[in-house]
Structures are given as C-alpha cells and as structure tokens.
Amino acid sequence: MEENKILWLALILYMITAPVYCRYYSPTVPYASSRKKVSKLHFFFHDRISGKNPTSVLIARPNITGVVQSPSLPFGSLFAVYDPLTVGPEPTSEVIGHAEGLYVSSGQDVLTLVIYLDFGFTSGSFNGSSFSLFSRNPVTENEREVAVVGGRGKFRMGRGFAHLKTNETASGTVVECRATVVHH
C-alpha cells in the first residue's frame, strides 16, 4: 500500500512539472545576422586654420605661462572644424559634403592631435549619410590610419578604417582620405 502511494505521488509530480518544462525548451535556431556591406570611399578634405576663409577655428587655448615649444598650437588648444569634402585635391573641385568635428592638441613633446570628425555627404549615392573618425596621431606623420567609429544613414553602425595622407599647399592643408566602411 505504501508503494502505491509513493508511485501515485511520483506520477502526480511528473504530470505537474512536465508541462512547465515543455514551455522553456524549444528547438535551437541559428543566429542569422544581416548581410554587411563594404563601401570603399575616396575623397579629399581641405583644412585652413588661417587666411580669408578658414575652415578650422581656434575656440580655446590654454593659459600657458612657461616656455611654449609650438606657439601656433600649444598643448590643449581646441579647434572647431567645418572642412569641405571634394572629389579632387583642388579647392575648386566639386563639393560632395563637409567634415565637422574637433581637433585637440594633446602632445607636449611631440605635436599630436586628437581628432573627432564626422564626414557628412550632401550629394551622390551617400547623400544624407555620414561616418565618424576618431584618432590620436602625431601631426608630423604625413600618412596615418584612423578608426571609423560609427555613422548614420547608409553608414549606420559603421566601422572600419581610413588612410589619411596630408599635403600642404598654398591654400591650406589638403587631406586625401581612402576609407573602408563596413555597415548594414
């Protein structure tokens, strides 16, 4: 008689818990991520910190009382940037957008800039889209690689890298940008 009670109790417990376990387990479905696109871009941006129509302006400068090794760009100087993006290196080339952002002079021994720029396109197949760069590089390097850290529009959730090559001209600094952006 005791054995029957135990058997009935076990059967009742099984019938109570079986439906609960059925609700928590389901067949495993593999994760299907959306297909990524890779865009390779080539353009130029023109940076002028002086002259008649500057595209970068000094908005903060430290109050340094000691000897400054780089009087034009001391440690802690902050610039706001609004550079035109063009299809060619000449200032008269077709404008396809603007680079907006900040430069901060961050090196005391070697002239280094921390750069945050958002490259916004106003024409072509990427009209209304932008991607952002963030980097810290010595200014003395004419060629450098920087990180793509986001974007909007067609470059939403963008990541990748860009090679920047700087050329000094009579009209200012021209930076050639070859960017590879992985995006949705």
Disulfide bonds with the S-S distance in Angstrom:
none
